């Protein structure tokens, strides 16, 4: 995991939360992508540990809408977001 003083930290944190929350909602990457009008590859890249896909606040807003969550949950830094 990146250190908090590394800008990649926020991408890694949000990526983990997206994956965790998507799985909690019982959605596959493909299902999330379809509901958002995005490609599955884009969602896969967002959730990837190897390739940090950049994304806009608008993308995060859309993800939150589809997952029916408060967008702030995507930035939650907790022990639960570290579960693999």
Secondary structure by P-SEA (a helix, b strand, c coil): cccccccaaaaaaaaaaaaaaaaaacccaaaaaaaacccaaaaaaaacccccccccaaaaaaaaaaaccccccccccccccccc
